Amino acid sequence: MTDQRPQSGERAISELQISTCRCLAQILEKRRNLDWLRLNRPEWLALPGQRELLYGVLRHYLSQRHRVSGLLAKPLRSKDSIIMYLLIVGAYQLRYGKAPAYAIIDSCVNACAPLSRPWAKGLVNGLLRRLDTETPRPEDAPTQEELSLLASQDHPAWMSNLIQATYPTCAEALMMANNERAPMTLRANATSQTRDQYVARLSEAGILHRTMEQDSAIVLTSPQPAASLPDWREGACAVQDLSAQFAAPKLMEFLRESQNPEVAPVVLDACAAPGGKLFHLYEALCASFATFQLFAIDNVPQRIEDLTSVGERLGHLPDDRVDIRCLDASRLEDGDLPTFDAILLDAPCSGSGTMRRNPDIRLLLTPERLVEHSALQLKLLQQLWQRLRSGGTLLYCTCSMFEEENDQVIQAFSQETSEAQPLSLQLSRGQATAAGWQLLPTDSMTDGFYYAALRKADTA
């Protein structure tokens, strides 16, 4: 009897599986992140289906590995790890995918040869068929108990323990939130139109959305390619998470409190790439001051180029009021920069608050990296504090949800710096901490994000 099943469909599934396995090999064996893949292996992430499958597998990699490992008679050899990735991809698709089980299993079997492991066809076929008998259908909604168990399993044990220790009342909800998809939030370009005007353009294009409490923030009901948005190439908007859209208004609030309105402010964005907060700050300065000087630094030339391209698309560059330099904020020399009235330090961090957007973090981050980040963050504060004038404000932020990179860093710096005065800081979302303010992805509209503000007292 002739096999009437859609062979071309299975080939397409196999191709998605193969590219996902290759991405997993780079992430897990070479310790390379999604940004590296986008830059160096764009063909593996070019299609929406490739991105959707990889991101889904990364979110649920640890729980699916647990399921697969339980059915293996013995562990696979390290040189055959690509087959383990294939089995995990197949397990994920059986639980969460839309294709029929036979198509998923057959395409995994067919992927063995292109992955240079034809001998594994029998193993893959047998294990996935066994797994299929134990797997609920994707249309069967998981119970709350299953979601909770999976959420815990989908985080490394050390991370799960740290989350539970840090957020004992909402740890389960937080880990479940990390397994969800993040919203796509826009910032209307305030120098070219009002938010209401851009909202009208979205409505004309039939793009469903809602406005948020931030003056320029718009959340799309369904994410879509940024380039397909109305007037994207003309710079009408930028993609920026709601949690990050608090930075510029909050720094401007502190700046207006301390700045003589007759004096043009000098402001620094100390870790400026990729440019979202920088150009939001530019728009806010344009609205509040007749003239100003805005400096932006980053220590990677390519990121400076990318940042400049963003500014040009938005119509904010070139501008004599904006000075962009390639400098390392942790190693500044005398004469590198002037003294500033306000500094925004969006410090390099684990990115743990953005695991919905960057699910590779849960597989790459280690406790040792948290220690390394906190040391760098403290060094950045120490360096930049020397460039802040008396009476000026430094706004510190990270996209982390861990105290090691947030309160503990601010408290350590404040204890060694007598003129560092903590400022009261409150946002419309999130919660107060001992030294600042924490946003969490349990709020479906925000990433995990931290803010703290310090004013430099006059010690003369």
C-alpha positions in Angstrom: 0.0 0.0 0.0 1.4 3.4 -1.0 2.1 5.8 1.9 -0.2 8.8 1.4 1.2 10.9 4.2 2.5 14.4 3.3 6.2 13.8 2.8 7.0 17.4 1.9 5.5 18.5 5.2 7.7 16.1 7.1 10.7 17.3 5.2 9.8 20.9 6.3 9.5 19.7 9.9 12.8 17.9 9.7 14.5 21.0 8.5 13.2 23.0 11.5 14.3 20.2 13.8 17.8 20.1 12.3 18.3 23.9 12.6 17.1 23.8 16.2 19.5 21.0 17.1 22.4 22.9 15.6 21.4 26.0 17.6 21.2 23.9 20.7 24.7 22.6 20.1 26.1 26.1 19.9 24.3 27.2 23.0 25.0 24.2 25.2 28.4 23.1 24.0 30.0 26.4 22.8 28.2 28.5 25.4 27.0 30.9 22.7 23.8 32.9 23.1 21.0 33.9 20.9 22.6 37.2 19.9 25.6 35.3 18.6 23.4 33.0 16.6 21.5 35.9 15.1 24.7 37.5 14.0 26.7 34.4 12.9 24.1 31.8 11.9 21.2 33.9 10.7 20.1 31.1 8.3 19.2 29.0 11.3 16.8 31.7 12.6 15.6 33.2 9.4 12.1 31.7 9.3 9.4 32.4 11.9 9.0 28.6 12.4 12.7 28.3 13.2 12.5 31.0 15.8 9.3 29.7 17.3 10.6 26.1 17.6 14.0 27.1 19.1 12.5 29.5 21.6 9.9 26.9 22.7 12.5 24.2 23.1 14.8 26.5 25.1 11.9 27.4 27.5 11.1 23.8 28.1 14.5 22.2 27.5 15.2 21.0 31.0 11.8 19.4 31.6 11.9 17.7 28.2 15.4 16.5 28.9 14.2 15.0 32.1 11.4 13.1 30.2 13.8 11.8 27.5 16.5 10.8 30.0 14.0 8.7 31.9 13.4 6.5 28.8 17.0 6.0 27.8 18.5 2.7 28.7 21.8 4.4 29.1 23.1 7.9 28.5 24.2 8.8 25.0 27.9 9.4 24.4 29.0 13.0 24.5 29.9 12.8 20.8 26.3 11.9 20.0 24.8 14.8 22.0 23.1 16.0 18.8 20.8 13.0 19.0 19.9 14.0 22.6 18.9 17.4 21.3 16.8 15.8 18.5 15.0 13.7 21.0 14.3 16.7 23.2 13.0 18.7 20.2 10.7 15.8 19.3 9.5 15.5 22.9 8.8 19.2 23.0 6.9 19.0 19.7 4.8 16.0 20.8 3.7 18.0 23.9 3.4 21.5 22.5 3.5 21.3 18.7 0.6 21.4 16.3 1.8 18.7 13.8 0.4 15.1 14.1 2.5 12.8 16.3 3.4 10.5 13.3 4.7 13.5 11.3 6.8 14.7 14.3 8.3 11.2 14.9 8.9 10.4 11.2 10.6 13.8 10.6 12.9 13.3 13.6 13.8 9.9 12.2 14.5 11.5 8.8 16.7 14.2 10.5 19.2 11.6 11.8 21.0 11.2 8.5 21.5 15.0 7.8 22.8 15.2 11.4 25.3 12.5 10.5 23.8 9.9 12.8 21.9 7.5 10.5 22.5 4.7 13.1 20.2 6.5 15.5 17.0 6.1 13.5 15.8 3.1 15.4 16.6 4.7 18.8 14.8 7.9 17.9 11.8 6.1 16.4 11.4 3.8 19.4 11.9 6.3 22.1 9.6 9.0 20.7 6.8 6.4 20.1 7.1 5.4 23.7 7.1 9.0 24.7 4.0 9.7 22.6 2.0 7.1 24.5 2.7 9.0 27.7 2.2 12.6 26.3 -1.0 14.5 26.6 -2.3 15.9 23.3 -1.3 19.6 22.7 -5.0 20.5 22.7 -5.4 19.2 26.3 -4.7 22.2 28.5 -2.2 21.3 31.2 -3.4 21.4 34.8 -2.2 24.1 37.2 -0.2 21.3 39.0 1.5 20.3 35.8 2.3 24.0 34.9 3.8 24.5 38.3 5.9 21.3 38.1 7.1 22.1 34.6 8.0 25.7 35.6 10.2 24.5 38.3 11.8 21.8 36.2 12.4 24.3 33.4 14.8 26.3 35.6 18.2 25.0 36.8 18.0 23.8 40.4 20.3 26.6 41.6 18.2 29.2 39.9 14.9 27.7 41.1 16.3 27.7 44.7 17.4 31.3 44.4 14.1 32.4 43.1 12.3 30.6 45.9 14.6 32.2 48.5 14.3 35.7 47.0 10.6 35.6 46.2 9.1 33.1 48.6 5.5 34.3 48.1 5.5 34.4 44.3 8.3 32.0 43.2 5.9 29.6 41.5 4.1 32.4 39.6 7.4 33.9 38.7 8.8 30.7 37.2 5.5 30.1 35.3 5.7 33.7 33.9 9.2 33.0 32.6 7.7 30.2 30.5 5.3 32.6 28.8 5.8 34.7 25.7 6.6 38.3 26.3 4.4 41.1 24.9 5.6 43.3 22.1 5.7 46.9 23.3 6.3 50.0 21.3 7.4 53.5 22.1 5.9 56.2 19.9 8.6 58.7 18.7 7.6 61.8 20.6 9.7 64.1 18.3 7.7 63.1 15.2 4.1 62.7 16.5 2.0 62.1 19.5 1.1 58.6 20.7 -2.5 59.2 19.8 -1.5 60.0 16.2 0.5 56.8 16.0 -2.3 54.8 17.6 -4.5 56.0 14.8 -2.0 54.7 12.2 -2.0 51.3 13.9 -5.8 51.3 13.9 -5.9 52.2 10.2 -3.6 49.3 9.5 -5.8 46.9 11.5 -3.2 46.2 14.2 -4.8 45.5 17.5 -3.2 47.3 20.5 -3.7 48.9 23.8 -2.1 52.0 25.4 -0.3 51.9 28.7 0.3 54.4 31.5 3.6 55.6 30.1 3.0 58.5 27.8 4.5 56.8 24.7 3.8 53.1 25.4 1.7 50.9 23.2 1.3 47.1 23.6 0.4 45.0 20.5 -2.2 42.3 20.9 -0.1 40.0 18.7 3.7 40.5 18.1 4.7 41.1 14.5 7.9 42.0 12.6 8.9 45.5 13.5 9.6 46.4 9.8 5.9 45.7 9.0 4.7 48.4 11.4 3.3 51.6 9.9 6.0 54.2 9.2 8.7 52.0 10.8 11.3 53.1 8.3 10.4 56.7 8.8 11.1 56.3 12.5 7.6 56.6 13.9 8.2 54.2 16.8 10.7 51.9 18.5 10.3 48.5 20.1 11.0 48.9 23.9 9.7 46.9 26.8 7.4 48.8 29.2 9.7 48.2 32.1 12.5 50.0 30.3 10.3 52.9 29.4 10.3 54.1 33.0 14.0 55.0 32.8 14.0 58.2 30.8 11.0 59.8 32.6 12.3 59.0 36.0 15.8 60.4 35.3 14.1 63.5 33.8 12.1 63.9 37.0 15.2 63.9 39.1 17.0 66.2 36.7 14.3 68.8 36.8 14.4 68.8 40.6 18.2 69.5 40.7 18.8 71.4 37.5 18.8 75.2 37.1 16.4 75.7 34.2 18.6 78.4 32.8 21.5 76.0 32.4 21.7 73.4 29.7 22.0 70.0 31.3 24.8 67.6 30.5 23.6 64.0 30.6 25.3 60.6 30.1 23.9 57.2 29.1 26.8 55.1 30.2 26.0 51.7 28.6 23.9 53.0 25.8 23.5 50.1 23.3 21.2 49.1 21.9 19.8 52.6 22.2 16.2 52.3 23.5 16.7 54.3 26.7 19.2 56.6 25.0 16.8 57.8 22.4 13.8 57.9 24.8 16.0 60.2 26.9 16.8 62.3 23.9 13.1 62.7 23.1 12.5 63.7 26.8 15.3 66.2 26.8 14.0 67.8 23.6 10.6 68.3 25.2 12.0 69.8 28.4 15.1 71.9 27.6 15.9 74.4 24.9 19.3 73.0 24.6 21.3 70.2 26.2 24.3 67.9 25.7 23.7 64.1 25.7 26.6 61.8 25.8 26.4 58.1 25.0 29.1 55.5 25.5 29.5 51.7 24.9 32.6 49.6 24.8 31.9 47.5 21.6 32.4 49.3 18.2 29.7 47.1 16.5 27.1 48.1 19.1 28.0 51.8 18.5 27.4 51.3 14.8 24.0 49.6 15.5 23.0 52.2 18.0 23.8 55.0 15.5 21.7 53.2 12.9 18.8 53.2 15.3 19.2 56.9 15.9 19.3 57.7 12.2 16.1 55.7 11.6 14.3 57.6 14.4 15.6 60.9 12.9 17.5 61.7 16.1 21.0 61.6 14.5 23.0 63.4 13.4 22.6 66.0 16.1 25.3 68.3 17.5 23.7 67.9 20.9 24.4 64.1 20.9 28.0 62.9 21.4 28.5 59.1 20.9 31.8 57.5 21.9 33.3 54.0 22.1 34.5 53.9 25.7 34.6 51.4 28.5 32.7 52.9 31.4 34.6 50.7 33.9 38.0 52.0 32.7 37.6 55.7 32.2 40.7 58.0 31.9 41.0 61.6 33.0 39.7 63.7 30.2 37.6 61.0 28.5 34.4 62.7 29.6 33.1 65.9 31.2 31.2 66.2 34.5 27.5 65.3 34.3 24.3 66.6 35.8 22.7 63.2 35.5 23.9 59.7 34.6 21.9 56.7 33.4 23.7 53.4 34.1 21.9 50.4 32.6 24.5 48.0 33.9 25.5 44.8 32.2 23.8 42.0 34.1 22.5 38.4 33.9 19.3 39.5 32.0 17.4 37.1 34.3 14.4 39.4 34.2 14.1 38.8 30.4 14.0 35.0 30.3 10.7 35.2 28.4 12.5 37.0 25.6 15.9 35.3 26.0 15.2 31.7 27.1 18.8 30.7 26.5 19.7 32.6 29.7 18.4 29.7 31.9 20.8 27.3 30.2 23.8 29.7 30.1 23.7 31.6 33.4 25.7 30.2 36.4 26.0 31.4 40.0 29.6 32.4 39.3 28.4 34.8 36.6 26.2 36.5 39.1 29.3 37.2 41.2 31.2 38.5 38.2 28.4 40.8 37.2 28.0 42.3 40.7 31.8 43.0 40.8 31.6 44.8 37.4 28.5 46.7 38.4 30.2 48.0 41.5 33.2 49.0 39.5 31.0 50.9 37.0 29.3 52.8 39.8 32.7 53.7 41.3 34.0 55.0 38.0 30.9 57.0 36.9 30.4 58.5 40.3 33.6 60.5 39.8 32.0 62.0 36.7 28.8 63.1 38.5 28.6 66.7 39.7 27.6 67.5 43.3 23.8 67.6 43.4 23.6 65.4 40.3 21.7 62.1 40.1 22.7 58.7 39.0 19.9 56.3 38.0 21.0 52.6 38.2 19.0 49.9 36.5 19.4 46.3 35.4 17.1 43.8 33.7 17.8 41.4 36.6 15.5 40.0 39.3 18.3 38.9 41.6 19.3 40.9 44.6 23.0 40.1 43.9 22.9 42.5 41.0 20.5 45.0 42.4 20.0 45.9 46.1 23.2 44.3 47.2 25.3 46.3 44.7 23.6 49.6 45.6 24.0 48.9 49.3 27.6 48.0 49.0 28.3 51.2 47.0 26.4 53.4 49.4 28.2 52.0 52.4 31.6 52.9 50.9 30.5 56.3 49.4 29.6 58.8 52.0 28.2 61.4 49.6 25.8 58.9 47.9 22.3 59.8 49.1 19.5 57.3 48.2 16.5 58.9 46.5 12.9 57.8 47.0 11.7 56.0 43.9 8.3 54.7 43.1 6.8 53.4 39.8 3.3 52.6 38.8 4.1 48.9 38.7 6.3 46.6 40.8 7.3 46.9 44.4 9.7 48.7 46.7 12.9 46.9 47.8 15.4 47.8 50.5 17.3 50.1 48.2 15.2 50.6 45.0 12.3 49.3 43.0 11.7 45.9 41.4 9.5 45.0 38.4 8.8 41.3 37.7 7.5 39.3 34.8 4.6 38.2 37.0 3.2 41.4 35.7 2.4 40.3 32.1 3.2 43.7 30.7 6.8 44.0 32.1 10.1 42.2 32.1 12.0 41.8 35.3 13.7 45.2 35.9 15.3 47.0 38.7 15.8 50.7 39.5 17.7 52.7 42.2 18.6 56.4 42.3 21.4 58.1 44.1 22.1 61.8 44.5 25.6 63.1 45.0 25.7 65.3 48.1 27.9 68.4 48.3 30.6 67.5 50.8 32.4 70.9 50.6 
